[in-house]
Amino acid sequence: MTSALDPDGGPDTGSAVRVLGPTVDGQTRCIHYSSPLDIVAIRFHCCGEFYPCFRCHAETVDHPISAWPADRFDEHAILCGVCRTTMPISDYLEAEACPSCASPFNPGCSLHHSIYFA
């Protein structure tokens, strides 16, 4: 998968978004989180690249994570690995499932929100 988000950071539906790190399948599951509900990848604020999780990011790059500031929660930084639609952080934080395809998200991911979102 080699294309990225639109240059304006808007939604990318239908095209492939490149997800980096040790993914184990086409729905963005990784070696750290691979349950049926682990279908979200996050575009990291620090580098603008999508990774399945903070551990994948840490194992792949040589810079620290910086959390998305609250005034930028309108950024399309969340990717549903099932339908490949991106969504704003604010929508993701309120959702239990993908608004586009209704695939459920892992509720346990909320335990890591403080890592990704300020």
Residue pairs with C-beta under 8 A, 6 or more apart in sequence:
1 16
1 17
1 18
1 19
2 16
2 18
3 12
3 15
3 16
3 17
3 18
4 12
4 17
4 18
5 12
5 17
5 43
5 76
5 86
6 12
9 75
9 76
10 76
10 86
11 76
11 85
11 86
11 87
12 76
12 84
12 85
12 86
13 83
13 84
13 85
13 86
13 100
14 84
15 84
16 84
17 41
17 50
17 79
17 84
17 86
18 49
18 50
19 28
19 41
19 50
19 51
19 52
19 79
19 81
20 49
20 50
20 51
20 56
20 60
21 30
21 51
21 52
21 53
21 56
21 57
21 59
21 60
22 30
22 31
22 56
22 59
22 60
23 29
23 30
23 52
23 56
24 30
24 31
24 34
25 34
26 81
27 39
27 81
27 82
28 38
28 39
28 40
28 41
28 50
28 52
28 79
28 81
29 35
29 38
29 39
29 52
29 81
30 38
30 52
30 53
30 55
30 56
31 56
32 52
32 53
32 55
32 56
33 52
33 53
33 106
35 106
37 104
37 105
37 106
37 107
37 108
38 52
38 106
38 109
39 80
39 81
39 82
39 98
39 103
39 105
39 106
40 52
40 78
40 79
40 80
40 81
40 92
40 105
40 106
40 109
41 50
41 51
41 52
41 78
41 79
41 81
42 50
42 51
42 52
42 53
42 77
42 78
42 79
42 116
43 49
43 50
43 75
43 76
43 77
43 78
43 79
43 86
44 50
44 51
44 57
44 65
44 66
44 77
44 116
45 65
45 66
45 67
45 68
45 69
45 72
45 77
45 116
46 63
46 64
46 65
46 66
47 61
47 63
49 61
50 79
51 57
51 60
53 112
54 65
54 112
54 115
54 116
57 65
58 65
65 115
65 116
67 114
67 115
67 116
67 117
67 118
68 75
68 77
68 89
68 116
68 117
68 118
69 118
70 117
70 118
72 89
73 88
73 89
73 90
73 93
73 117
74 88
74 89
74 90
75 88
75 89
76 86
76 87
76 88
77 86
77 88
77 89
78 86
78 87
78 88
78 89
78 91
78 92
79 85
79 86
80 86
80 87
80 98
80 100
80 101
80 103
82 98
82 101
82 103
83 98
83 100
83 101
83 103
85 98
85 100
85 101
87 95
87 98
87 99
87 100
89 117
91 99
92 105
93 113
93 117
95 105
96 104
96 105
96 107
97 103
97 104
97 105
98 105
